Amino acid sequence: MMDYDEQLTLKRLSDPHTRREAFTEVVRHFSQPLYWIIRQIVLTHEDADDVLQNTFLKAWLNLDDFKQTSKLSTWLHRIAVNESLDLLRRRKTRQDQTDVTALAVSSQLMGDDYFDGDRLQALLQEAVASLPDVQRTVFCLRYFDDMKYADISQILNTSEGALKASYHIAAQKVKNYLTARQ
């Protein structure tokens, strides 16, 4: 597979003759990183798959609206995060799903075929799952994906200062959670 070249991809996406093939490459290139970001937010494999599919569908339908003021990856991350948070909001509004509690996350992860971590990793995931949705999103993007605050700011459409505060609070909550359970 060829190396990913964003400028070439954007050019091919804007040409109706090469758009479909270029978008297939975008899906191939971004599926795995987006999946793991989504998975950290929505917690389950099934939900992550659904949100990932919705992310790419929304991106495809809105390609003409992409103004290229940010990187394609940032735009896709923003769609993925928004779709993830929308799923969580809809579930809270409908209240037709039992909440995934932090304690349930550990047993769910240990039984998940896609999870290959140990008990400490599961405990970290419990701690992250106990965070409010937006704090969990900020924490995951910064801690797990090592994303810069400037990029997270574009994705979440908020100030870097607010993100830093949210991350600091989330990190402290995770630390307290882990300390209390060791």
C-alpha positions as CSV (number, residue, x, y, z in Angstrom):
1,M,0.0,0.0,0.0
2,M,1.3,3.5,-0.8
3,D,2.2,6.0,1.8
4,Y,-0.6,8.4,2.7
5,D,-0.2,11.9,1.0
6,E,-2.8,14.3,2.3
7,Q,-2.4,16.9,-0.4
8,L,-2.7,14.3,-3.2
9,T,-5.7,12.7,-1.4
10,L,-7.5,16.1,-1.1
11,K,-6.9,16.7,-4.8
12,R,-8.3,13.3,-5.7
13,L,-11.3,13.8,-3.4
14,S,-12.2,17.0,-5.2
15,D,-12.2,15.3,-8.6
16,P,-15.4,13.4,-9.3
17,H,-13.6,10.8,-11.3
18,T,-11.2,9.8,-8.5
19,R,-13.3,10.7,-5.5
20,R,-14.6,7.2,-4.7
21,E,-11.2,5.5,-5.0
22,A,-9.6,8.3,-2.9
23,F,-12.2,8.0,-0.2
24,T,-11.6,4.2,-0.1
25,E,-8.0,5.1,0.7
26,V,-9.0,7.5,3.4
27,V,-11.2,4.8,5.0
28,R,-8.3,2.3,4.8
29,H,-5.8,4.8,6.3
30,F,-8.0,6.2,9.1
31,S,-10.2,3.3,10.2
32,Q,-7.9,1.9,12.9
33,P,-6.9,5.1,14.6
34,L,-10.5,6.4,14.5
35,Y,-11.8,3.1,15.8
36,W,-9.6,3.3,18.9
37,I,-10.5,6.9,19.6
38,I,-14.2,6.1,19.3
39,R,-13.8,2.9,21.4
40,Q,-12.3,4.9,24.2
41,I,-15.4,7.1,24.3
42,V,-18.2,4.6,23.7
43,L,-16.5,1.7,25.4
44,T,-17.9,-1.3,23.5
45,H,-16.7,-2.8,20.2
46,E,-20.2,-2.9,18.7
47,D,-20.9,0.8,19.4
48,A,-17.4,1.7,18.1
49,D,-18.0,-0.2,14.9
50,D,-21.4,1.6,14.4
51,V,-20.0,5.0,15.2
52,L,-17.0,4.4,12.9
53,Q,-19.4,3.5,10.1
54,N,-21.5,6.6,10.8
55,T,-18.4,8.7,10.8
56,F,-17.3,7.7,7.4
57,L,-20.8,7.9,6.0
58,K,-21.1,11.5,7.4
59,A,-17.7,12.4,5.9
60,W,-18.6,11.0,2.5
61,L,-21.9,12.9,2.5
62,N,-20.2,16.1,3.5
63,L,-17.0,16.0,1.5
64,D,-18.1,19.1,-0.5
65,D,-18.5,21.0,2.8
66,F,-14.9,20.3,3.9
67,K,-13.2,23.7,3.5
68,Q,-9.7,22.4,4.1
69,T,-9.0,25.0,6.8
70,S,-7.8,22.1,9.0
71,K,-6.2,18.8,8.1
72,L,-8.4,16.0,6.8
73,S,-7.4,13.9,9.9
74,T,-8.6,16.7,12.2
75,W,-11.9,16.9,10.3
76,L,-12.4,13.1,10.6
77,H,-11.5,13.1,14.3
78,R,-14.1,15.9,14.9
79,I,-16.8,13.9,13.1
80,A,-15.9,10.7,15.0
81,V,-15.8,12.4,18.4
82,N,-19.1,14.3,17.8
83,E,-20.7,11.0,16.6
84,S,-19.5,9.3,19.7
85,L,-20.7,12.0,22.0
86,D,-24.1,12.1,20.2
87,L,-24.5,8.4,20.7
88,L,-23.9,8.8,24.4
89,R,-26.3,11.8,24.6
90,R,-29.0,9.9,22.8
91,R,-28.7,7.0,25.1
92,K,-28.9,9.2,28.2
93,T,-31.9,11.0,26.8
94,R,-33.7,7.8,25.8
95,Q,-32.6,6.0,29.0
96,D,-33.3,2.8,27.2
97,Q,-29.8,1.4,27.9
98,T,-28.4,0.3,31.1
99,D,-25.4,2.5,31.9
100,V,-22.0,1.0,31.5
101,T,-20.6,1.5,35.0
102,A,-16.9,1.7,35.6
103,L,-17.0,-1.6,37.5
104,A,-18.8,-3.3,34.6
105,V,-16.1,-2.1,32.2
106,S,-13.4,-4.3,33.7
107,S,-15.4,-7.5,33.3
108,Q,-16.6,-6.5,29.9
109,L,-13.0,-5.8,28.8
110,M,-11.6,-9.0,30.2
111,G,-14.2,-11.0,28.2
112,D,-13.7,-9.0,25.0
113,D,-11.8,-10.8,22.2
114,Y,-10.4,-7.4,21.1
115,F,-8.9,-6.6,24.5
116,D,-5.4,-8.1,25.2
117,G,-4.5,-6.1,28.3
118,D,-3.9,-7.3,31.8
119,R,-5.7,-6.4,35.1
120,L,-3.9,-3.1,35.5
121,Q,-4.9,-2.1,32.0
122,A,-8.5,-3.0,32.7
123,L,-8.3,-1.0,35.9
124,L,-7.1,2.0,34.0
125,Q,-10.0,1.6,31.6
126,E,-12.4,1.4,34.5
127,A,-11.0,4.7,35.8
128,V,-11.3,6.3,32.3
129,A,-14.8,5.0,32.0
130,S,-15.8,6.6,35.3
131,L,-15.1,10.1,33.8
132,P,-17.9,12.3,32.4
133,D,-18.1,11.9,28.6
134,V,-16.3,15.1,27.7
135,Q,-13.6,14.7,30.2
136,R,-13.1,11.1,29.0
137,T,-12.9,12.3,25.4
138,V,-10.3,14.9,26.3
139,F,-8.3,12.5,28.4
140,C,-8.3,9.8,25.7
141,L,-7.3,12.2,23.0
142,R,-4.4,13.6,25.0
143,Y,-3.2,10.6,27.0
144,F,-3.8,7.6,24.7
145,D,-3.4,9.4,21.4
146,D,-0.8,12.0,22.5
147,M,-2.7,14.6,20.5
148,K,-1.7,18.2,20.9
149,Y,-4.1,20.6,22.7
150,A,-4.3,22.7,19.5
151,D,-5.6,19.7,17.5
152,I,-8.0,18.7,20.3
153,S,-9.2,22.3,20.4
154,Q,-10.2,22.1,16.7
155,I,-11.9,18.7,17.2
156,L,-13.9,19.8,20.2
157,N,-14.3,23.4,19.2
158,T,-13.2,24.8,22.5
159,S,-10.2,26.7,23.9
160,E,-6.9,25.2,24.7
161,G,-7.1,26.6,28.3
162,A,-10.4,24.8,28.9
163,L,-9.0,21.6,27.5
164,K,-5.9,21.8,29.7
165,A,-8.2,22.3,32.8
166,S,-10.4,19.5,31.7
167,Y,-7.5,17.2,31.2
168,H,-5.9,18.1,34.5
169,I,-9.2,17.4,36.3
170,A,-9.6,14.1,34.4
171,A,-6.1,13.0,35.1
172,Q,-6.5,13.7,38.8
173,K,-9.8,11.7,38.9
174,V,-8.0,8.8,37.2
175,K,-5.1,8.9,39.6
176,N,-7.5,9.0,42.6
177,Y,-9.5,6.1,41.2
178,L,-6.4,4.0,40.6
179,T,-4.9,4.9,44.1
180,A,-8.2,3.9,45.8
181,R,-8.3,0.5,44.1
182,Q,-4.7,-0.7,44.5
